[in-house]
């Protein structure tokens, strides 16, 4: 078994472990801050440091592939080992689009003076780095370490017209729109200087406690479909493993703080009408 699939399997096992453990150990940041996770950093700083590795690592691997990749025809319509470089760059572009927004735009829009524990930030950095390794390793390979893991001829020019690619891309952008809109709803709950908690009720918050997390789950489910890859599938699984328990904890927190005012809304935790 090569390094790539070793990391993939280890990450899959860890996803199950993390999913179970997060029902018992709640990550203490945001609305669930509890002061038990040690030293902290300002939210904006912590978020950039946590999310930026995904953007920077995949951008690096993509540029290396474009500049030093095997064979000729490395332009957007080139074919390398039977795979269309245009398809690979498009898939990488979607990943980079998401993480550019999460790394450099979302933090700038944050309000208030909340903090994030350094321990949680560090765990996020490790996960994001490993995830970039798996995504880049599948599409481009890692220079000096291993070739691309996508089989020769897996992503031909016809992939642009494959139902999986079309449906997955639509789902990806729908999820991104839900995620960004939900973040906007949360930011709009407070006026400058206000520190009170409010119940979000607009957009997908009509149906779930964690509409922003639902958007992210939809987004990466779409990415798993459009790439039809083990790396994409694992990322979607990890998204649910990480955000599912947290969404349930947030529901419990809202119910504790607002009581019947919240329970009467009959929201689900993360997935509308289901859970």
Rosetta silent file (secondary structure, phi, psi, omega in degrees, C-alpha in Angstrom):
SEQUENCE: XXXXXXXXXXXXXXXXXXXXXXXXXXXXXXXXXXXXXXXXXXXXXXXXXXXXXXXXXXXXXXXXXXXXXXXXXXXXXXXXXXXXXXXXXXXXXXXXXXXXXXXXXXXXXXXXXXXXXXXXXXXXXXXXXXXXXXXXXXXXXXXXXXXXXXXXXXXXXXXXXXXXXXXXXXXXXXXXXXXXXXXXXXXXXXXXXXXXXXXXXXXXXXXXXXXXXXXXXXXXXXXXXXXXXXXXXXXXXXXXXXXXXXXXXXXXXXXXXXXXXXXXXXXXXXXXXXX
SCORE:     score description
SCORE:     0.000 S_00000001
   1 L     0.000  129.757 -178.143    0.000    0.000    0.000 S_00000001
   2 L   -81.107  172.675 -175.774    1.447    3.374   -0.993 S_00000001
   3 H   -57.785  -41.532 -176.082    1.644    6.471    1.195 S_00000001
   4 H   -57.717  -52.717 -176.705   -1.442    8.056   -0.324 S_00000001
   5 H   -72.893  -24.005  172.770   -3.823    5.247    0.495 S_00000001
   6 H   -64.291  -48.413  177.972   -2.251    4.773    3.912 S_00000001
   7 H   -62.438  -40.784 -179.234   -3.067    8.391    4.780 S_00000001
   8 H   -59.856  -46.622 -178.302   -6.527    7.999    3.235 S_00000001
   9 H   -68.026  -42.766  178.447   -7.373    4.964    5.365 S_00000001
  10 H   -60.667  -42.926  179.375   -5.970    6.502    8.546 S_00000001
  11 H   -64.713  -36.352  178.808   -8.018    9.653    7.938 S_00000001
  12 H   -65.337  -43.476  178.110  -11.158    7.578    7.349 S_00000001
  13 H   -64.210  -42.041  179.490  -10.682    5.729   10.643 S_00000001
  14 H   -63.771  -34.025  179.266  -10.008    9.002   12.450 S_00000001
  15 H   -60.264  -42.238  178.136  -13.221   10.486   11.027 S_00000001
  16 H   -64.585  -44.629  179.919  -15.249    7.786   12.778 S_00000001
  17 H   -61.403  -47.216 -178.655  -13.313    8.308   16.015 S_00000001
  18 H   -63.633  -41.182  179.326  -13.731   12.105   15.878 S_00000001
  19 H   -56.548  -45.953 -179.356  -17.443   11.784   15.099 S_00000001
  20 H   -69.036  -46.280 -174.693  -18.016    9.718   18.243 S_00000001
  21 H   -66.324  -31.749 -177.735  -15.742   11.740   20.511 S_00000001
  22 L   -70.211  -12.257  172.907  -17.273   15.098   19.569 S_00000001
  23 L   -76.766  -16.819 -177.423  -20.541   14.020   21.133 S_00000001
  24 L  -111.003  -30.655 -179.802  -18.688   13.915   24.462 S_00000001
  25 L  -119.915  101.903 -175.220  -16.005   16.608   24.097 S_00000001
  26 L   -80.734  127.374  178.782  -17.447   19.798   22.646 S_00000001
  27 L   -63.688  117.287 -171.555  -15.007   22.011   20.749 S_00000001
  28 L   -84.798   71.430  173.467  -14.932   25.177   22.843 S_00000001
  29 L  -142.883  164.682 -178.361  -15.128   28.011   20.342 S_00000001
  30 H    63.670 -137.710 -178.755  -17.822   30.343   19.066 S_00000001
  31 H   -63.024  -21.325 -178.800  -21.183   29.946   20.807 S_00000001
  32 H   -99.597   17.154  179.294  -19.781   26.918   22.667 S_00000001
  33 L   -57.876  136.175 -177.884  -16.773   28.716   24.152 S_00000001
  34 L  -137.403   -1.138  177.040  -16.084   27.429   27.643 S_00000001
  35 L    73.175   11.762 -176.007  -12.562   28.552   28.586 S_00000001
  36 L  -102.860    3.671 -173.808  -11.355   24.958   29.049 S_00000001
  37 L  -106.382   16.017  174.723   -9.163   24.664   25.946 S_00000001
  38 L    85.320 -160.176 -176.569   -6.168   26.702   27.044 S_00000001
  39 L   -55.539  150.972 -175.711   -4.592   29.805   25.440 S_00000001
  40 E  -127.835  163.933  173.255   -6.578   31.603   22.779 S_00000001
  41 E  -126.372  156.204  173.194   -6.097   33.842   19.762 S_00000001
  42 E   -55.948  142.698 -176.006   -8.432   36.479   18.293 S_00000001
  43 H   -51.898  -45.111 -175.996  -10.952   34.795   16.014 S_00000001
  44 H   -61.583  -44.474 -179.421   -9.781   36.571   12.874 S_00000001
  45 H   -66.247  -47.694 -177.647   -6.145   35.555   13.369 S_00000001
  46 H   -61.574  -39.827 -177.071   -6.973   31.990   14.356 S_00000001
  47 H   -66.541  -42.405  178.333   -9.314   31.528   11.409 S_00000001
  48 H   -62.408  -46.393 -178.564   -6.748   32.674    8.845 S_00000001
  49 H   -64.584  -32.582 -177.795   -4.060   30.452   10.348 S_00000001
  50 H   -77.898  -41.012 -173.067   -6.423   27.482   10.458 S_00000001
  51 H   -91.790  -31.091 -174.331   -7.933   27.736    6.979 S_00000001
  52 H   -58.406  -33.976  179.254   -5.112   29.223    4.895 S_00000001
  53 H   -54.773  -37.976  178.878   -3.023   25.999    4.701 S_00000001
  54 H   -60.598  -45.798 -179.521   -5.680   24.376    2.521 S_00000001
  55 H   -66.220  -48.555 -173.879   -5.581   27.259    0.063 S_00000001
  56 H   -67.798  -41.726 -178.738   -1.814   27.687    0.046 S_00000001
  57 H   -66.466  -46.474 -178.889   -0.921   23.994   -0.208 S_00000001
  58 H   -69.036  -35.517  176.158   -3.296   23.211   -3.061 S_00000001
  59 H   -61.387  -42.357  178.929   -2.298   26.391   -4.876 S_00000001
  60 H   -61.663  -49.515 -178.771    1.343   25.339   -4.555 S_00000001
  61 H   -63.251  -37.374  179.578    0.707   21.819   -5.848 S_00000001
  62 H   -66.196  -43.884 -179.754   -1.400   23.145   -8.726 S_00000001
  63 H   -66.623  -39.564  177.726    1.263   25.638   -9.791 S_00000001
  64 H   -62.365  -42.549  178.668    4.010   23.025   -9.565 S_00000001
  65 H   -62.978  -42.666 -178.304    1.956   20.692  -11.736 S_00000001
  66 H   -66.841  -35.996 -175.244    1.295   23.448  -14.256 S_00000001
  67 H   -90.219  -31.887 -172.189    4.944   24.501  -14.426 S_00000001
  68 H  -128.935   11.448 -175.844    6.778   21.211  -13.986 S_00000001
  69 L   -63.399  166.438 -177.096    4.186   18.499  -14.625 S_00000001
  70 L   -70.867  145.964  171.356    4.909   15.452  -16.779 S_00000001
  71 L    75.830 -171.145 -178.813    4.712   15.586  -20.527 S_00000001
  72 L  -107.890  177.865  177.387    3.638   18.362  -22.841 S_00000001
  73 L    71.061   45.213 -176.192    0.394   20.201  -23.360 S_00000001
  74 L   -84.945    8.293  176.991    0.056   21.548  -19.851 S_00000001
  75 L   -69.765 -177.580 -175.916   -2.376   24.272  -20.912 S_00000001
  76 L   -63.005  -24.015 -179.680   -6.026   24.253  -19.939 S_00000001
  77 L  -107.660   11.062 -178.436   -6.903   21.926  -22.806 S_00000001
  78 L   -72.371  161.587  177.381   -3.817   19.726  -22.540 S_00000001
  79 E  -122.575  123.928  178.367   -3.897   15.981  -21.980 S_00000001
  80 E  -126.709  123.241 -177.690   -1.442   14.356  -19.560 S_00000001
  81 L    52.309   36.100  177.940   -1.541   10.594  -18.984 S_00000001
  82 L    81.185   -4.649 -179.749   -4.955   10.599  -20.613 S_00000001
  83 E  -101.140  138.369  179.986   -6.354   13.176  -18.166 S_00000001
  84 E   -78.879  120.499 -178.733   -7.571   16.579  -19.309 S_00000001
  85 H   -64.387  -28.728  177.810   -5.681   19.307  -17.471 S_00000001
  86 H   -61.030  -40.728  177.747   -8.676   21.627  -17.877 S_00000001
  87 H   -64.260  -45.660 -178.742  -10.791   19.296  -15.759 S_00000001
  88 H   -61.995  -44.230 -179.283   -8.083   19.061  -13.101 S_00000001
  89 H   -66.877  -35.494  178.540   -7.596   22.833  -12.954 S_00000001
  90 H   -64.614  -45.751 -179.685  -11.349   23.405  -12.741 S_00000001
  91 H   -64.616  -41.532  176.442  -11.698   21.010   -9.807 S_00000001
  92 H   -63.937  -37.463 -179.536   -8.700   22.568   -8.084 S_00000001
  93 H   -62.491  -38.187  177.988  -10.190   26.003   -8.780 S_00000001
  94 H   -64.211  -43.499  177.777  -13.405   25.152   -6.942 S_00000001
  95 H   -60.403  -45.911 -179.282  -11.425   23.998   -3.922 S_00000001
  96 H   -66.804  -36.209  178.163   -9.298   27.164   -4.016 S_00000001
  97 H   -60.495  -47.236  179.061  -12.381   29.362   -4.436 S_00000001
  98 H   -59.407  -50.049 -173.395  -13.919   27.942   -1.276 S_00000001
  99 H   -77.180  -21.000  171.314  -10.768   28.263    0.787 S_00000001
 100 H   -67.188  -43.821  178.538   -9.912   31.727   -0.475 S_00000001
 101 H   -63.901  -43.250 -176.949  -13.299   32.877    0.764 S_00000001
 102 H   -74.611  -28.111 -175.606  -12.943   31.025    4.082 S_00000001
 103 H   -88.696  -35.793 -168.613   -9.318   32.047    4.650 S_00000001
 104 H  -124.630  -16.764  178.812   -9.201   35.676    3.587 S_00000001
 105 H  -103.708  -52.291 -179.694  -12.720   37.070    3.153 S_00000001
 106 H   -53.871  -46.629 -179.574  -14.804   35.431    5.880 S_00000001
 107 H   -61.410  -35.022 -179.305  -12.385   36.407    8.715 S_00000001
 108 H   -67.601  -22.675 -178.955  -12.401   40.057    7.639 S_00000001
 109 H   -89.742   -6.971 -179.338  -16.189   40.112    7.967 S_00000001
 110 L   -63.144  143.551  177.275  -16.166   38.754   11.516 S_00000001
 111 L  -113.022  163.480  175.644  -17.581   41.037   14.186 S_00000001
 112 L    81.546 -174.373 -176.237  -16.890   41.243   17.894 S_00000001
 113 L  -122.962   35.587 -179.909  -13.857   40.212   19.912 S_00000001
 114 L   -67.039  162.526 -178.739  -14.393   36.466   20.232 S_00000001
 115 E  -128.525  163.435  176.400  -11.435   34.118   20.523 S_00000001
 116 E  -128.414  132.196  177.965  -10.484   30.612   19.411 S_00000001
 117 E   -60.140  139.787  179.173   -8.309   28.230   21.462 S_00000001
 118 H   -60.779  -34.789 -179.685   -4.880   27.667   19.931 S_00000001
 119 H   -61.431  -43.082  179.659   -5.349   23.900   20.409 S_00000001
 120 H   -68.747  -41.016  176.982   -8.463   23.873   18.196 S_00000001
 121 H   -58.764  -43.891 -178.364   -6.760   26.102   15.630 S_00000001
 122 H   -64.439  -41.483  177.772   -3.771   23.730   15.505 S_00000001
 123 H   -63.309  -37.737  176.977   -5.986   20.685   14.986 S_00000001
 124 H   -65.029  -39.773  178.370   -7.730   22.516   12.165 S_00000001
 125 H   -61.903  -43.538 -179.607   -4.396   23.352   10.550 S_00000001
 126 H   -63.324  -47.208  179.896   -3.308   19.696   10.647 S_00000001
 127 H   -61.104  -46.461 -177.802   -6.564   18.473    9.145 S_00000001
 128 H   -62.498  -36.844  177.854   -6.553   21.120    6.408 S_00000001
 129 H   -66.152  -45.426  178.958   -2.970   20.290    5.472 S_00000001
 130 H   -64.742  -37.427  179.828   -3.709   16.556    5.251 S_00000001
 131 H   -66.165  -41.147  176.265   -6.846   17.219    3.256 S_00000001
 132 H   -62.021  -38.512  177.451   -4.919   19.331    0.742 S_00000001
 133 H   -58.442  -44.334 -177.691   -2.378   16.506    0.515 S_00000001
 134 H   -71.425  -42.460  179.469   -5.131   14.031   -0.398 S_00000001
 135 H   -65.436  -48.765 -179.897   -6.907   16.306   -2.887 S_00000001
 136 H   -65.872  -40.033  179.900   -3.662   17.383   -4.571 S_00000001
 137 H   -62.444  -35.457  178.602   -2.256   13.856   -4.465 S_00000001
 138 H   -68.430  -45.521 -172.811   -5.291   12.509   -6.269 S_00000001
 139 H   -86.992  -44.617 -170.003   -5.274   15.095   -9.054 S_00000001
 140 L  -115.605  -21.091 -170.732   -1.666   16.230   -9.445 S_00000001
 141 L    81.911  168.608  178.657    0.571   14.061   -7.312 S_00000001
 142 E  -113.422  115.705 -177.236    3.176   15.399   -4.887 S_00000001
 143 L   -52.455  130.304  177.815    6.493   16.344   -6.549 S_00000001
 144 L    77.720   -1.408 -176.758    9.322   14.107   -5.386 S_00000001
 145 L  -122.930  -47.344 -179.748    6.968   11.945   -3.349 S_00000001
 146 E  -166.234  153.919  177.362    4.373   10.256   -5.534 S_00000001
 147 L   -78.031  172.884  175.967    2.597   10.562   -8.877 S_00000001
 148 L   -60.324  141.221 -177.652   -1.049   11.521   -9.281 S_00000001
 149 L   -89.827  -17.908  176.153   -3.357    8.835   -7.951 S_00000001
 150 L   -63.372  128.717 -177.465   -6.192    9.429  -10.412 S_00000001
 151 L   -58.438  151.578  175.912   -5.992    6.601  -12.980 S_00000001
 152 L   -55.995  132.027  178.255   -4.773    7.400  -16.479 S_00000001
 153 L    76.542   10.683 -178.086   -7.669    8.581  -18.581 S_00000001
 154 L   -70.636  -42.153 -179.442   -9.977    9.015  -15.574 S_00000001
 155 L  -111.478   83.574  176.766  -10.708   12.685  -16.311 S_00000001
 156 L   -83.895  176.355  178.048  -11.041   13.017  -20.067 S_00000001
 157 H   -61.902  -24.863  178.988  -12.491   16.060  -21.792 S_00000001
 158 H   -67.442  -15.985 -178.948  -15.845   14.236  -21.701 S_00000001
 159 H   -61.069  -29.423  177.832  -15.838   14.634  -17.907 S_00000001
 160 H   -61.209  -22.521 -177.156  -17.123   18.196  -18.395 S_00000001
 161 H  -109.319    3.944  179.196  -20.325   16.657  -19.796 S_00000001
 162 L   -72.221  136.189  179.646  -20.616   13.763  -17.378 S_00000001
 163 H   -54.611  -35.470  179.297  -23.815   13.909  -15.235 S_00000001
 164 H   -62.559  -41.435 -179.322  -21.692   13.448  -12.094 S_00000001
 165 H   -68.022  -45.752 -177.004  -19.634   16.520  -12.930 S_00000001
 166 H   -65.857  -50.240 -178.805  -22.630   18.679  -13.856 S_00000001
 167 H   -64.090  -44.501 -179.494  -24.802   17.660  -10.899 S_00000001
 168 H   -61.819  -39.810  179.737  -21.901   17.837   -8.453 S_00000001
 169 H   -65.491  -42.488  177.742  -20.889   21.311   -9.621 S_00000001
 170 H   -61.161  -46.504  179.538  -24.452   22.617   -9.231 S_00000001
 171 H   -61.630  -40.564  179.159  -24.677   21.119   -5.732 S_00000001
 172 H   -57.335  -49.384 -176.584  -21.283   22.622   -4.859 S_00000001
 173 H   -72.095  -31.880  174.330  -22.359   26.156   -5.756 S_00000001
 174 H   -62.571  -45.065  178.608  -25.748   25.755   -4.069 S_00000001
 175 H   -62.422  -42.022  178.763  -23.933   24.710   -0.901 S_00000001
 176 H   -62.218  -41.988  179.584  -21.517   27.623   -1.144 S_00000001
 177 H   -63.492  -41.985  178.288  -24.412   30.064   -1.552 S_00000001
 178 H   -63.377  -43.680 -178.856  -26.184   28.605    1.507 S_00000001
 179 H   -61.307  -49.382 -177.743  -22.971   28.765    3.536 S_00000001
 180 H   -66.347  -43.141  179.310  -22.183   32.383    2.657 S_00000001
 181 H   -63.965  -39.402 -179.495  -25.775   33.538    3.128 S_00000001
 182 H   -66.239  -38.923  175.158  -26.025   31.768    6.480 S_00000001
 183 H   -61.867  -38.796  178.381  -22.846   33.452    7.701 S_00000001
 184 H   -63.748  -41.223  178.714  -24.375   36.778    6.658 S_00000001
 185 H   -59.635  -45.695  179.828  -27.525   36.021    8.642 S_00000001
 186 H   -61.944  -45.518 -178.884  -25.463   35.319   11.772 S_00000001
 187 H   -63.392  -28.319 -175.095  -23.401   38.504   11.372 S_00000001
 188 L   -83.955   -3.068 -177.443  -26.576   40.561   10.954 S_00000001
 189 L   -71.029  -30.879 -175.404  -28.097   39.481   14.265 S_00000001
 190 L  -112.263  144.866  169.899  -26.150   41.999   16.329 S_00000001
 191 L   -87.940  160.590 -179.838  -25.689   45.730   16.082 S_00000001
 192 L   -52.445  130.537  178.497  -22.211   47.171   16.796 S_00000001
 193 L    89.304  -13.862  179.862  -21.350   46.792   20.474 S_00000001
 194 L   -78.509  135.774  179.748  -24.148   44.318   21.164 S_00000001
 195 L  -120.287    4.613 -179.375  -23.039   41.091   22.865 S_00000001
 196 L   -71.357  159.762  174.669  -26.408   39.392   23.390 S_00000001
 197 L   -97.545  142.618  179.209  -27.316   36.087   21.734 S_00000001
 198 L  -132.164  158.779  178.628  -30.190   35.876   19.287 S_00000001
 199 L   -90.392  118.518  175.568  -31.943   33.070   17.453 S_00000001
 200 L   -73.139  135.090 -175.350  -31.233   33.131   13.697 S_00000001
 201 L  -132.582   -2.848 -176.702  -34.439   32.529   11.745 S_00000001
 202 L   -93.439  163.984  177.673  -33.798   33.629    8.179 S_00000001
 203 H    60.016 -138.748 -178.981  -32.739   31.536    5.183 S_00000001
 204 H   -72.955   -7.723  174.938  -32.016   27.907    5.975 S_00000001
 205 H   -69.270   -8.999  172.238  -32.114   28.786    9.674 S_00000001
 206 H   -67.244  -23.505 -170.955  -35.854   28.331    9.360 S_00000001
 207 L  -114.531  -28.201 -176.035  -35.168   24.603    9.161 S_00000001
 208 E  -137.865  155.686  176.053  -31.917   23.828   10.988 S_00000001
 209 L   -65.486  -43.672 -172.277  -29.849   25.106   13.889 S_00000001
 210 L  -114.494   73.089 -178.148  -26.620   25.151   11.865 S_00000001
 211 H   -65.893  -34.411  178.253  -27.518   26.400    8.400 S_00000001
 212 H   -63.886  -40.002  177.801  -23.933   27.503    7.739 S_00000001
 213 H   -68.763  -37.658  176.965  -22.719   23.967    8.463 S_00000001
 214 H   -59.767  -43.224  178.335  -25.479   22.522    6.288 S_00000001
 215 H   -59.893  -41.810  179.994  -24.259   24.684    3.407 S_00000001
 216 H   -66.767  -39.369  177.815  -20.717   23.436    3.885 S_00000001
 217 H   -63.808  -42.156  176.914  -21.885   19.816    3.983 S_00000001
 218 H   -61.942  -43.681 -178.898  -23.847   20.318    0.755 S_00000001
 219 H   -56.683  -50.854 -175.578  -20.838   21.985   -0.818 S_00000001
 220 H   -79.378  -19.809  169.347  -18.428   19.128   -0.130 S_00000001
 221 H   -67.016  -42.352  175.888  -21.011   16.506   -1.020 S_00000001
 222 H   -61.895  -39.256  179.876  -21.180   18.198   -4.407 S_00000001
 223 H   -66.007  -38.919  177.419  -17.392   18.195   -4.609 S_00000001
 224 H   -62.069  -37.933 -179.945  -17.283   14.463   -3.860 S_00000001
 225 H   -71.394  -45.843 -174.588  -19.761   13.876   -6.702 S_00000001
 226 H   -71.604  -27.217  176.071  -18.088   16.111   -9.281 S_00000001
 227 H   -90.675  -24.966 -178.578  -14.620   14.660   -8.615 S_00000001
 228 L    47.216   53.294 -173.057  -15.933   11.099   -8.040 S_00000001
 229 L  -131.043  155.303  175.302  -12.819   10.454   -6.015 S_00000001
 230 H   -64.053  -33.696  178.855  -11.916    8.823   -2.684 S_00000001
 231 H   -66.254  -42.877  178.325  -10.357   12.106   -1.563 S_00000001
 232 H   -65.213  -41.715  178.559  -13.568   14.025   -2.295 S_00000001
 233 H   -62.876  -44.476 -179.452  -15.677   11.389   -0.560 S_00000001
 234 H   -61.542  -39.314  179.911  -13.440   11.407    2.506 S_00000001
 235 H   -63.859  -40.901  177.820  -13.679   15.192    2.746 S_00000001
 236 H   -64.064  -40.951  177.931  -17.486   15.021    2.688 S_00000001
 237 H   -62.937  -44.752  179.397  -17.407   12.314    5.379 S_00000001
 238 H   -64.022  -36.426  178.427  -15.042   14.381    7.514 S_00000001
 239 H   -59.962  -44.575  178.710  -17.275   17.423    7.099 S_00000001
 240 H   -70.113  -40.607 -178.906  -20.210   15.520    8.556 S_00000001
 241 H   -61.354  -34.643 -178.662  -18.069   13.855   11.241 S_00000001
 242 H   -84.102  -43.232 -171.900  -16.858   17.251   12.423 S_00000001
 243 H   -90.672  -25.869  179.886  -19.966   19.381   11.979 S_00000001
 244 H   -59.024  -56.778  178.200  -22.711   16.878   12.803 S_00000001
 245 H   -60.178  -37.137 -179.862  -21.919   16.544   16.526 S_00000001
 246 H   -66.402  -39.874  178.012  -21.244   20.274   16.789 S_00000001
 247 H   -60.615  -41.051  177.683  -24.618   21.079   15.226 S_00000001
 248 H   -64.904  -40.418  177.867  -26.315   18.864   17.829 S_00000001
 249 H   -64.610  -37.062  178.454  -24.368   20.572   20.623 S_00000001
 250 H   -67.238  -38.527  175.960  -25.428   23.975   19.302 S_00000001
 251 H   -59.379  -46.251  179.277  -29.063   22.888   19.311 S_00000001
 252 H   -61.376  -38.318  179.988  -28.719   21.845   22.944 S_00000001
 253 H   -66.306  -44.410  177.380  -27.070   25.185   23.774 S_00000001
 254 H   -62.116  -42.853 -179.887  -29.874   27.181   22.131 S_00000001
 255 H   -64.111  -37.265  178.607  -32.497   25.082   23.920 S_00000001
 256 H   -66.563  -40.916 -175.969  -30.716   25.648   27.234 S_00000001
 257 H   -80.799  -38.667 -172.719  -30.528   29.413   26.743 S_00000001
 258 H  -108.524  -11.062  176.102  -33.869   30.119   25.071 S_00000001
 259 L    60.011 -133.277 -174.864  -36.036   27.205   26.248 S_00000001
 260 H   -63.658  -26.377  177.530  -39.477   26.910   24.666 S_00000001
 261 H   -57.900  -33.950  179.734  -38.811   29.915   22.458 S_00000001
 262 H   -90.244  -46.296 -176.917  -36.335   27.732   20.613 S_00000001
 263 H   -61.400  -29.239 -179.403  -37.868   24.261   20.932 S_00000001
 264 L   -68.893  -15.223  179.186  -41.165   25.570   19.528 S_00000001
 265 L   -77.162  -17.920  176.758  -39.384   26.311   16.249 S_00000001
 266 L    55.904   42.394  177.962  -38.944   22.552   15.677 S_00000001
 267 L   -79.731  151.458  168.868  -35.628   22.939   13.912 S_00000001
 268 E   -86.296  169.752 -178.849  -33.432   19.996   13.008 S_00000001
 269 L   -71.749  -54.158 -170.579  -29.756   20.008   13.934 S_00000001
 270 L  -136.397  -40.356 -175.047  -28.060   19.980   10.539 S_00000001
 271 L  -110.138  116.373 -176.204  -30.090   18.343    7.754 S_00000001
 272 L   -52.203  133.927  175.263  -33.534   19.847    7.061 S_00000001
 273 L    67.310   -2.423 -175.197  -36.508   17.587    7.888 S_00000001
 274 L  -118.262  -58.495 -176.066  -34.183   14.664    8.703 S_00000001
 275 L  -151.551    0.000    0.000  -31.781   15.301   11.621 S_00000001
